[in-house]
Amino acid sequence: MTSVLIVTDAWHPQINGVVRSLERTADELQRMGVRVELLTPRLFRTLPCPTYPEIRLSLTTRRQVQRLIDGFACDHLHIATEGPLGLLARRVALKRGQVFTTSYHTRFPEYLSARLPVPLDWTYAWLRSFHNAGQGCMVATRSLEDDLAGRGFTHLMRWSRGVDANLFRPYEGSVLPADLPRPIFMNVGRVAVEKNITAFLDLDLPGTKVVVGEGPQLETLRRAYPDVLFTGAKLGEDLARHYAAADVFVFPSLTDTFGNVLLEALACGVPVAAFPVMGPLDVIGETGAGVLSADLREAALAALDVPRDFCREAALQFSWENSTRQFLDNAEAAHLIGRSVADSPLPGAPAPA
């Protein structure tokens, strides 16, 4: 595999786990000598997504997307999202019988139902049709793989995540105001309804709650919780230093498929408190690097006693190099599946002499 085209509707100015994962994968692929091309909304005129202006919806056509795919001339096509670009790229691939993989990053049915009265079964049926059309659907964890397999998804392939342990590490000193009462309980991520942040903000905890990130709920929550420190989005070393300043990282989400922020917090030596659901179960598990409980307050308080070196050690088990090698292995396997299907005789066809 010498070249890969990644089609994604999730791209800058969005700041989220999908964008960071694709960026790091592209960087690692290039470091391994693989040519990487990206087909993103930056190549098109866009409109803001209703209720979520950070997400840009591309205005284009199948023919235009096909011309770009042809121009990139890559060995493998990976469709990362189910948005306008993903849908058009899928149509192109199916029309010409081109091998492609997809990835399942977001529990979109649960996100949609948090905003609109759409039955989960309807959305899962549409997603199943989208992903089953390819030769492989990449998922981050065993929990997600088991869940999707039970819903009829096929050709599921494991594609874990990594963490930059040189950037995300323990730091001396604190970037937070010195007069903040401790302990510091922190959440980092998109400030949106599907992240269930109010489950964290409503907890009766000592010290200070800090929320790092931006999103459609930010101003509403700022007004509703004046005692919480909302810092807005942070990037790079500034973000890492914010993580490292916390005593506990509280992850209230019930819908994430992985949670890159879990690894980033752990790499900074910060224990995690979370519900025992997909993502935390796979990352924290039996590592001792955090506490999982249906009582989030209980988990947050118990996590104060977790040794910080346990957290760092757990994060070091994940690397972007290993993640990217999984991605490449999956792409190769998809082409084997594609050739196998192409070589299979049609039903009712006579066997070769």
N, C-alpha and C positions, 0 to 999 in steps of 0.2 A: 504494500500500500504506500504509494509515493505522494498522493494528493487527496485532500478531503475538502468537500464543500459543506459548510454548516449553514443551514437556513434557520433563522430565528426571528420571531416577532418581538422577543424580549431583548432589548438592547438599550444603550444609553439614550436618554438621561435616566433611565431606571437604575436604581441601586438595589439589587436583590441577589439572592443566592443563585438564581438561574444565570444571570448575567455574569456574575463572578466565576461560576463554574465553567461557563463556555469560554470566557477570557483565559482562564488558567489552562484549560485543556488546549486551546489554540496555541498558547505560548509553549506548552510542553511538546506538542506535536511538532512545532517549528524547531524546537531544540533537538528533537529526535531526527530532524532532516525531512520531515513531511511538509509539503506545501499545503498551506491552509488558506482557503478563501471563505469569506463571510458574506452571506446575503442577508442584509438587515434592513430595518426601516430607514436607515440613513441614506439609502440609495433611491428613495422615493419621496414624493409628497405624502404627507401624513395628516391625519386628524386625531385629536385627543379622544381617548376612549371615554364614553359617557360615565360619569361618576368617578373616573380614575384617570385624570389628565396626564399623569406621568407616563401612562402607556400610550404609545403612538400606533395608530392603525394605518397601515400602508395602503395607498391608493394606486393600484396597478392592475395589470391584466395577466392572464395565463401566458399569452404570447410574449409579453415583455419578460416575465420570469423565465420562460423557456429559453429566450435569447441569452439571458444572463447565465443560466445553467450551462448552455452550450459553450458560451464564451469562456467560462471558467475551466471547462474540460477536465474535471477532476475524476479520479478513480472511484471515489465513493461519495454518495450523497447522504447526509444525515439531516433529518428534519427534527429540530429541537422543540418546536412549539406547534400548537394547534390553531394559531391565529391566521390572518389573511395570507401571509407569505407561506406558512406551512401548508395550508389548504391548497394553494396554487401549485406549490412544488410537488405535492403529493399527486395532484391531477396530471402534471407533466410526466412524472415517473411512471404512473400507472398506464398512461396512454402509450408510452414507448416501451413498456416492460422493463424499466430500469430498476435495478436493485437499490433499495434504500433502507435505512434504519430510522427509528424515531426514538424519542426519550420521553418518559413520563416524569415531569418535574413537580407538578402542582396538582393537588387534589381539587381540581376545578369544580367537580360537582358539589363538593361541600362549600367551596368559596361562593359559587353561584347561589346555592340555597340559603346562604347567610344574607344575601341581598334581595333575592327574588323567590317567589313561591314556585320554584321549578322542581318537580320530582327528581330525586337522585337517579332513579332507574332510567329516565329519559336521557339524562346527560351521560351516564355511563354507557348506554347503548350507542350513542353517537361517538364517544371516545373509543369504544371497543372497535367500531367500524373503522375509525381513523387509523388506529395503531395496528390492527390485525392485517391491514393491507400491505404492510411492509414485511421485510424478512427478519426483523428483529426490533424489539421494543426494550430499550435500556432503562433499568430501574435501579435506585440507589441502595435499597436494603432488602433483606429477606422478608421482613414484614410486609413491605409493599408488594414484593413479588407474590407472596402467598395470597394477599388480598386481591390483586388483579387476576391471578390465576383462577381464584374462586368466582370471579365475575366473567370468566370466559375469554380473557386476554391470552394470546398465544405468542410463541417465540420470545419469551421474556428472557432478558440477559442482564446480568449484574454489572452495574457501573457505579462503583462507590465514589466517594469524594475525598478530597485532601485538604491540607491546611499548610500555609506558609509559616513554618515554625521559626523561621528567622525573623519575620515581621511580628507575628503574634507570639509573644514571649513575656515573661515577667519583666517589669520595669521598676526602677527605683523612683521614689517620689510619686506624686499624684497630680493629675491635670485637673482634678475637681477642686472646688473651693475648700480651703482648709477648715472652714467652720461648719461644714456639713456634719450633722450628728451621725455617728457610726452605730451599727454596721451599714454598709452600702449594699442595697439590693438593686440589681441592674437588669434591664431588658434592652436588647439591641435588635433592631429590625424594622420592617415596614410598619408604620403606625396605621393599621387598617383593621376593620371589624373582624376579618377572618383570623387575625392573629390572637384574638381573645385577650387582649391586653388588659381589659378591665378586670379580668379574673386576678391579675397581679396587683393592679392598682387598688382594688377593694380589700386586699389582705390587711389584717391588723398586725403590722410588723414594727419592731423597734427601728430606730435609726432613720435612714433616708431611702426613698425610692428614686431611681434615676432611669429615664427612658432615652435611648439614643436612636435617632432615626427620624425619617419624615414619612408622610403619607396622608391620605384623605381625612383621617380622624384626628390629626395632630392638634389643630386649633380647638376643636370640640373638647378634647381631653384636657388640654391646657386650662381651659375655663372651668371644667368640672373638677379638676384635681389640682388646686393651686399649691398644695404642699409638695407636689412631685416636681423634680427637676427634669425638664424636657430640654435636651441639648440641641436638637436638630440632628441632621446627618453629619457623620464624621467619616473621614477617609484615611487610608494609609496608616502611618505611625500614630497619628492623632487618634484614630479609632482604636488601635491596639493599646494605647496608653489609657484610654477610657475603660476598656475591658479590665486591664490590669489593676485599675484603681478600685474595682468592686470587691466586695467580700463574698457575694453569692450572685451567680447569674440565674435569673428566674425566667423560665421558658414556659409560658402558659398555653402555647398553641396546641390545638387538638387536631389540626389538619395538615401540618407540614409532612412532607414525605421523607425528609432527612433533617434539615436544620444545620446549614453550614455554620451558623453562629455558635452552635454548641461546640464544634471543634475549635473555633477561634477563641472562645472563652476558656476552654480547657487548656489550650496551648499557652494562654497567658497565666495559667495557674489558678484559675477561678473555678470553684466547684459549681455544679449545676443542680438546680431544683426544678423538677418538671413533673407533669402527669405521666403515668405509665402507659404511653401510647406510642404509635409508630414514630420513629425518629429517635426520641429519647431512649426507648427500649433498645434500639439497635446501636446507638452510639455509647450510651452509658452502661446499659446491661449490668453485668456483674463486675465492672471495673473498680468499683469503690470510689469513682471520681465524682459522684453526685448522689442525690437522693430522689427517688421517684415515688410519688404517693398520690392517691386520689385526693388527699388533703394537701393542697399546695402550700398552705401556711406551715403545716407540719414539716413538709419537705424543705422549705426555705430555712426554717430555724435549725433543722438537723444538719443541713449542708454547711453551716458555720463551723462544724467540727471536722469537716473533711480535710485531710492534709493536702496542701496545695501541690506538693510534688506528685501525688497520685494523679492529679488532673493533667499535669504536663505530660506525664508518662503515657496516659491513655491517648492523648492527642497525637503523640509521636508514632502511634501505630498506623496513622493515615498519612499518605503522601500523594501529591499531585502526579508524581512520576508513575506510581503504581496505578492510580486512577486512569491515567492516559493510556497506559499499556492495556488495561482492561478495555478501554474504548476501541483501541486498534484491533485487539483480538476479536471483539464483537463484530467489527466491520468485516474482518476476514471471514468469520463464521457466517455472516449474512450472505456473502457472495457464494460460499459453499452451498448454503441452502438454496440460493437462487439458481445455481447451476444444477443442483439436484432436481429441483422442480422442472427446470427447462428440459432436462434429459428424461424425465418420466414420461412413459407413453400415455396418451390420452385414454380415458375410460372407453373400453370397447375396441381399442385399436389392436390389431393382431400382434402377437409377440414376434420379435425378430427371429428370423430363421437361424 
